[in-house]
């Protein structure tokens, strides 16, 4: 249901003359990550970037293979179960993708500095993929799969 609502909001943005030409990015945390990925699969030509923080992209199921937007999966280094679920989802994605592990973070990124680190990673991803062509590269300690 959340994915349908997000896709509906995207349809509205596309039709509105003041936002129709903008690049669209989705951010989802926990189960919201699956909703973002499902909605991105519904709008492959319009969604330009997706970020999942502590998410469950595995819940997107077969939609993962239809996602075309560059996708960043951010997971806490101490969230072992969710790391495994994100690694599995990463292999199902057929787009530019990256799994970023934030050392010392648990599922909710409550440890000092970890949520800020995740926010910076998300910001950099969106700046790179949503901004005009001359955007900075995304840096950090990452596992990249293309």
N, C-alpha and C positions, 0 to 999 in steps of 0.2 A: 504494500500500500504506500509506503514512504517513497519507493522508487517511482511509482506512478505520479505522486504529487510533485516530485522533483522534475520529472519529465514534463509534467503539465506547466510548471513554472518556467521551464526552459522554452516550451512552445510559446508562452506569453512573451518572454523576453525577445524571442526571435521575431515575433509579429510586431512588436512595438517599435516605431520608427526611431525612437531615441536610444534604444539598446540593441536593435536588430543587427547592427554591424560589429558589435563587440565580441571579443573572444570569451568563451565561457569556461570556467574552471569549477570543479566540484571538490569539496572537502568533506570527508566523513570520518567519524570516530566510532569505534565499536561496531555495532550492527549497521550503523549509518554508512559505513564504508561499502557494505554490500549494496545498499540502496544507491549510492553514488555510482558504483560500477555498473549496475543494471541500467540506470538512467543514461549513463555514458554510452552504453551499448545501443540504446534506443536512438541516440543522436550522434552517430559516429562522425558526421560531417561538421558538427557544431561544437562539440565539447573538445576543448583544446588541451586540457590537463586535469588529472585527478590526483588527489592526495588522500591517503588513508593513514590515520594516526591511531595506533593501538587497535586496529580494526580487524574485522572478520570478513575479509574479501572472499574467503572460501564459500560463504553463504550466497554469493552471487551465482554459484553453479556454472551452468553452461554459458551464461552471459559473459563470463570472463574471456572466452575465446572470440567474442565479438567486439570487445573494447578496442578502440583505435587510438584513443587519447593517451599520451605519455602518462604513465602511472607511477607514483612514488608511494611505497609502502613503508611506513615508519613504525618500528616496533621497539619496545623496551627490551634491553639486553637481559633482564631478569624475568621476562615474561615468556618462559620456555615453551609452553603449550602454544601460545599465539605466534611465536616465531615459526614453529613447525607448520601451522596452518597457513601463514603468509608465504612460507617457502613453497608449499604445495600450490597455492594460488598463483604465485609468481610464474611457475612453470606452465600454467594454463593460459596466462596472458599472451597475446600475440601482437603486442605493441612494444614501443620503447618502454622500458620498465626498470625500476631500481628498488631494491630492498635496503633500507637504511636501519641499522641497529643502533639505538642510543644506549651506550653502556651504563649500567647501574640503574636503569629505569625499570619500574614495574608497569603493570597494565595501565594505570591511570596517570603515570608520569608525575607522581606526587613528590618525588625526591628533589631536593634543591637543584635548580638549574636545568632539570631534564625537560620540563615542559617548554621552557624558553628555547632550549636547543631544538626540540621538535618544531616549535613555531618558526624558528629561523630556517630550518630545512624546508618547511612548507612554503614559506615566503620566497625563498630562493627558487624553488621549483616553479611556483606560479609566475614570478618575475621572468624567468627564463622562457616559459612557454606561452604566457599570456601577453607579455610586453611586445612592442615592436621589435623588429629583427635584431637590433644591436643590444641584446641583453647579456648580462654577465653569465659565465659558466657556473654550474652548480658544483660546489666543492664539498669535501668532507671525507670521512671514512665510510666507504660504501661497498656494497656488493652489487655490481652492475651486470645485468643480463639483457642482451638484445636479441 
